[in-house]
Amino acid sequence: MSTGHAGLMVETKAGSVLCDPWFNAAFYGSWFPFPDNSGLDPSVLGKADYLYVSHLHRDHFDPDWLRRHMSKRATVLLPDYPVPDLRDALEDLGFRSFVQTRADEVTELDSGLRVMISTVASPADGEIGDSSIALDDGTVRIFNQNDARPVDNGPIEEFGPFSGHFLQYSGAIWFPMVYEFPERMKSTLGRRKRRNGMERALHYINQYQAEHVFPFAGPPCFLDDDLFHMNDFGNADDNSFPDQMAFLEFLSEQGYSNGHLFLPGTAVELDRDGSCTIEQVPQEVIDDIYLDRKGYLERYQARSRPVLNAERASWPKDTSDLLGQLTAWIEPLLARADHICAGVNGRVLFEILPDGENQEEEKEHIVFDFLDRRVRRWTGEECRYTFRIARPLVEDLVRGQEQDWVNHLFLSCRFAAHRRGPYNEYIFSFLQAMSPRRLEYVERYYAEQNGADTLARAGDYVVQRHCPHLGADLERFGVVKDGVLTCQLHGWEFDLATGTCLTTDDRKLHSKYDPAPAESGLPSIPVLHKSAADNRSTA
């Protein structure tokens, strides 16, 4: 049964598993579950035998709900992460029974349930880690991918075949909405982002070949007055947050008929013979959600007004010495961030606005200087990135020593950004690793990434097989057109002749011109010729 967003209640003959229950507003009251799932009975969900939390994003890890409603006798199925933050957070809530799995290895539980949890753990995944789970009770196997993006072939497919595949299809990011781009450029980028998300989901559907597909894990909705415009009211092709109906229509256009609407309360029974019985929510509920989207969200907003008001009331009202506190906190981290500082190779400006208002005389400008490894006041020099943030939110981050500004603040979309030049991954890696333990892992990760890995053929070039961005296998996710190699997992592009990354300036592809015959034994990356590429997007 869907519990909303990326949430599942899985009932098997070997016990029940509750996955990623999310009910409370997240990211400074910016994200709400869509559609509204507040009508589900928490007393039923909280009795599950097992709990699986894929990662620490607050639309997957809802500490208030888990504290109040989840039985602490439940056994936690724990992903294999390089830092123990998820376990620590669950122990703080009172959970004591854990099964520590190993990435891409089968774990057989005492109940007879077979489990495989696949993890990805680059600095850009979740809060230093994201995961997906496959379950087998001896009768049916399902794969709950939620919003994870597995990059390696093999183990998950071997665990199958699957009767059901549950996966994300919609955006969960602040790009391009918060950037100070011209509106036409924002529209173009939004259109590309929307299409890329749905095509990536289609790639996974083709990879795992489940008999039935259930799109979920997004999008959220935005009920705060300042963010309400970001909702997709009319299936706009440049909105990064398509809904389930839009994705099911996309699947139909591609010739797929095995996708199913999966809303909070939708119950699905899968059987060994491949049959699928769906107990759908009432049609009038579906019509209310999809035929009058703006009206539905306005009514949802009105019901949520006390939550929105309480969220704003909780933000700090007084001010403190932000520069002094940030200097004491951040400079020791910069001193240890050799790979990150080299990767940023510049400065990042935080323009702090009182209550979010544009009052020039009251702004404070603080620079994170990755060149001199200092935190100081801005003196007018050029900065690679500028982040404009309301002071109460910065005060909250600093007072709580929040180690992950990316997944705590940036996902809220309560900021504006400007950048000079292309995207720089290292900046965001630092801003979500602002503790000694996390920083140590990120630095070690980058140290291990230096140098090219195994090779693949891309037309007349030999290139490294794994994407320099997040390690995706380019034999699976890569495509070449007009001398440019595109990794379709995240849309990063590389010029084959030079290896230059066309998406950012902090990555380079190992690429060598070598027009050897195809039977050289190397795996091949598909090359699209004009006739084949006309109807295929690589955005």
N, C-alpha and C positions, 0 to 999 in steps of 0.2 A: 504494500500500500504506500502511496505517496504521502509523505508528511509535509510536503511543500519544499520548494527550491531544490536543494540537493539531498533532501531527506527521504529515507526509505525505512519502512518497517517490514522486515523479511521474516515470514513465518515458515519454518521448515519442520520436517518430522524429527530433526535433531536439535531443535531449539529455535528461539527467535533472536534476530539481530536488529538493533536499532542503529541506523546510520545517519550521522550528521543532522541531528534535530536542531532546527533553527526557528525561533518564534519571536524573539525580541529584536527591536531596532538595533542596527549595527553601524559602526563607523560614524560616531558623533550624531546618531539619529538620522543618518542620510539614507540608509538602505532599510527597506521593509520587505518581508516575503511577499512575492507576487505569484499567484493570487493570495489573498488573505487566508491564512491557515489557522486563525485563532479559534475556530469552531471545533477543532479536533480535541479529543479527550486526552489530556496528559496522563491521567491515572492509568490508562490502558497502555500507552506507549512506554511509560516509565517502568513497567514490569518486565521488559525484555530481558532475556537471559544474557545477551551479549551487547556491548556497546562498541561501535566503531566510529571514531572521529578521524576523518581523513587528514586534516591539518588544522592549524590554529587560526585561520581566517575566521572572523566573527560571524560570517554567514554559514559556517560549518561547526564552529565551536561556540556554543551559546552557554557561557558559564552560569548565568542566572537561571536558565531553564534546567540545566543539569543539576544545579544545587537544590532546586526546589522540587523537582519532579522525578528525577531518575534514581532508581534504586541503587544504593551504593553496594549492593550485593552482586550487581551485574559484573560480568567478567569483561574487561576491556581488551579488545584486539588491537595491539599496538604496532603501528608501522615501524620499520627499521630506519631510523633517522640518525644523522651524524651528531646531533645535539639533543639532549633529553628534555627540551622545553615542553613538549606535549605531555609527556608523562608527569613532569613536575606540576603542570597546570591541573591535570586530572587528579593527582594526589592531593593537591591543595583543596579540591572540592570534596574529598573524602573517599575516593575510589581506592581500593586496596588490592583487588584481584586483577592481575595483568597477564596476558599471554604475549610475550615478546616474539614477534614473527621475524623472519629473515626475508629480505627483499627477493621476490620472484621464486621463493621456495614454498612448497606445500606444507602447511601445518595441519595435523590431524588433531582435532579437539576430542576431549574425553566423551563428548556426546555423540561422536561419529561424524560431525560436520567437518568437511575439508575446506581449508581456507588458503588462498594465496593473496598476499598484499604486495602490489608492485609500487615501488617508490621512485621518485625523482628528487634529487637533492642538490640542484645547482643553486647559487645565490638568488636566482630569480624565481624559484619555485616556492609558492606558498610563503610561510614564515620559516625559511630554510628547510623546505620539505613539502612535498605534496604526494598523495597516494591514491590508489584505486584498489578495489577488493573484488575478488572472484570467490563465489561460494558454491559448494556442491554437497547436497544432502543425500546423495546416492540415487536420487531420482531425477533431479533437475539441476542444471548449472546456470548461474547468472553472473554477469560481469557488471558491477557498479563502478563505472569510470568516473562518475561525478564530473568535476572540472579538471581532472589531472590530464596530463599529456605524455603518455608513455613514449619513450624514444627508441627503445630496443625491441627487436623482433624476437619472437620465440616463446618465452615461458607462458604468457597469457594464452596465446593460441593453443599451446599444447595442453593447457588445463581444460580447454573446451572439448567439444563444441558447446555453444551457449544457446539456451532457449530464449534468454532475455538480455538485452544490452541497454544500460541506462547511462546517458551521457549528456554533456553540455553542448550547446550549439550557439550560445549567445555570449555577448561581451561581458566582461567584469573588470573594467579598467576605466581610467580617467582620460585616456587619449581617444580622440583629439579634443574633447569638450572643453578642457580647462586651458588649452593653449591659446595664446594671443595670435592666432592665425587669421588671415582674411576669411570671411564667411564662405566664400566660394571654395577656398582650399579646405576648410573644415568639412564642408559638404562632401568633397571628393574623398577625403581621408575617411570620413564616416562611412561612406558607401563601400569603400575598399575593406574597412574593418568588418562591416556587417557580412559582406560576401565571403571574406576570408574565414570568419568563424564558422559559417555554415558549410563551406567546402572542407574545412578541416574535420568537422564532424562527419561529413560524408566519407572522407578518407578512412576514418576509424571504423565506420559502419562496414565499409568494404573489407577492411583488414580483419575484423573479428567475426564477420559472417554469422551473426546471431539470427535466429529465426524471427524474433520480434524485437523492435527498437522502440525505446521510450525516451524521448527528449525531455530533459529536466535540467536542474542545476542552473537555473537562471531563466530570464533576467530578474533582478530585483525591481522594485519600484521606488520612486523618489517622492515623498509626501511633504517634505519641507517646502515652504513657499519659495525659497531661493533656488531650489533644485527641481521643482515640479515640471519645468519645461523640458527636462531631459527624458521624460517618459515618451514612449512611442505610442502616440494617440491614434495614428492612422496608417500604420504599416509603411512608414516613410522609408524609402530605400537608402537614405543616408543616416539613419539612426542606428547606433551600434548595439541596440538592445532589442533585436527581433523577439517576438513571442513564439509560443509553441505552434500556434496556427500558421505563422509565417514559415516556420521551419518545415512543418508537415506539408505545406504547399510546395516548398522548395523540393522536398523529397519526391513528391508526386511528379513534379516537372522533370525530375531525373529518372523517372520510371520505377520508383520504389513504392510498394503498397504495403509494407510491413511495419510502418510507423504508426504509433498510437498516441492519442491525447492522454496526458498523465498529469492530472491536477490534484491538489490536496484532497485526500479522501478517495481518490480513484483506487479501486482494489483490482488486482490482476492475479489470476490463477494460471500458472504454467504447468503443463503436464509433460510426461516423458515422450508422448507421441507427437510433440510439437504443437499441440493445441493451446489456444490462449483464450481464456474467458475473462471478460472485463466487466466489472460492476462500476459503471461510470456515475459521476455526480449528476444530479438532475439537469435536464436540458435548460431549464430556466436560469440556473446558476451559470452555465456556460454562456448563454446569451447575454446575461448581465455583464460578464467579464469582457466578452469580445465584441459585442454589437454596440455597446455604449462605453467605450474605454474611458473617456474623459469623465463621464458621469460616475462610473464605477470608482475611479480613483479619487474623485472629489468626495464621494461618500466615505471611502476608506480614510481619506485625509481627515474628515470631520470626526470620525470615530477615534482617530489617533492623535487628535489635537492635544490631549493631556500629556501624552508621551513626548510629543514635540516640545511642548512648553517646559516640561520637567527637564528635558535634555539641555535646553538652552540655559535654564536656571542653574544647572549644575556646573557650568563653565566658570572658571575663576573670574572674579570681578576686580580684585586688587592686582597691582603690578609688582614686579620684583626686578632684581638686577639680572636680566636675562644674559647679558654679555658675560658677566662674571661667572654665572652658573654654567653656561655653555663652554666657556674657556676651560674651567676645571674638569668638565666631563669629557669634552671632545678632543682636546689637544693630546691627552695620553693615548687615545685611540689612533689619532693621526700619526703619532710617533711610531706605531707598530704596523701601519697599513702600507707597506712598501709597494705591493702590487696594485692596490687601489689608487694610491697617490700617483703612481706612474701612469695608470690608465686614465685617470681624470685629467691630469696634466693641465690644471687650470683652477679657477675659483668658482664658488657657488655663492650666490647672494640670496639672503633671506630678507625680504622687505616686509616688515611686521606692521600691520595696520591696526589701529585701535578700533575694536568692534567691527572690523571689516570695512570701515568707511575710508574713503580716499581723502584723508586730511594730511596734506603734504607736511605741514609743520609738526605733526605729531608722529610721523613714521619713524621707525628705528630700522637701521640698515646694518645687518651683521653678515660678515663674510666667513665662510669655511674655505680657507686657503690651502689647497692641496699641493701647491708649489712649495710654500714655506712651512707648511704643516702647522698653521696657526688659526685661531679664531679671533677676529678683530672687527673693528668698525670699518665700514666701507669708505674709501676715500675717492671714489669716482672711477676706479679702474675697470677695465672690461672683465666681465664674468661670463662663463660658459652658460650657466643656467641662472635664472632668477625665479624664485618662488615667492608669491605674495600671499600672506596668510594672516588671518585675524589674530590679534595678540592673545585673546583668551585661549585659543587652541594651542598656541606655542607655550603659553604658561602651563597649560595642562600637561603637555608632553614633557616639559622640563621638570616639573614638580614630581611627576610619576616616573622620571628616568625611563621613559618609554624607549625600548631598544629597537623598535621597528616603526619608523615614521611612515614608511611606504604603505604598509598594510594596516596602519592605525589611522593615519591622517589622509594620505593621498587617495585611498579608495573612497573616502568620503566625498571627494570632488569639491570640498570646501576650500579651494585655493585657486589661484591662477598661476600660470607658468609661461615663461619665455625662454627660448634657448637660441644660442648662436651656433650654427652648424648642426650636424646630425645628432641623433640620439646617442647618449653616452651611458652604457650599461653600468659602468663602475660607480657612477654617482649614486644610482639607486641601490646598488649592492651595499654601499657604505651606509646609506640611510636606513637599511633594514638589518644592519648588523652592528648596532651601536652599544655593544657590550663586549667585554674581553673574550668571553666564550664564543660568541657568534663570530666575532671578527677573526679569531684564530682559525675557525673552520673556513671562512671565506678566503682568507689569505692562502691557506693550504690548498684550497680548491684551485685558485688561480695559478699557484705554483705548479700544480700537476697538469694544468692545461697548456703550459708552454710547449711549443714544438708541434709538428704535424703528427697525425696518427696514421692508421692504415689508409690505403689509397683506393681510389675508384677512378673509372674512366668517364669523362664528360666530353664526348665527341673527340676532338683532336687534342684534348688536354687530359693530363693526369692530375687529380686533385686529392686532397685529404677527404676521407670518406665521411667524417663526422663534422657537422656544422660548427664553425668556431664560436657561434653564439651560445647555444645550450646543448650541443652534442648530438643533435638529431642525426640519424642515419640518412645520408643524402641519397643512398640508393633507393630508399623508400620515399623520402620527402622532397628530394631535389628534382628540379626540371631545368633544362637549358633552352634558352630561346635568344637568338640574335647575340650570341656571345656573352650572355648574362646567365649565371646560375642562380636560381631562386630556391631557397629552402621554404617549402610551403607550410611548414609547421608554424612559423611566425612571420613569414613574408620577407625575410632578409635576403638581400641581393648582393652578388659578387661578380665583378668583372673578371672573366676567365683569363684574359690576356695579361693582366697585372696582379690578380688576386685581391685588388682593392675592394673593400666593402663599400657598397653604394648606399647603405642604410645608416652606418655610423663610422666614425673614424678611429675606433678603438679595437677593431678586429681586422684580420687579414686572412684570406684563404690561401693555403699552400696550393699553388697551381703551376704546372709546367707544360709547355707546349711539347707534345709528343704524339704525332699522328701515326701511332702504331696500329696494326690491324686489331679488329675487335676481339680476336681469339687470344689476346694477351693474357687472359686469365683473371683480369681485374673485374670486379662488379661494375655494372654500367649504370650511369645516371641517364634517364630518358632525355633525348634531344627532340624538341618540338620544331618541326619545320613549319613554314607559314601556313600551309594548307591544314595542318593539324592543330595549329595554335589559334586559328581565328576564333573558335568558339570556346576556348578554354582560358580561364583567368588564372594568373599566377600571383595575384595580389596577396 
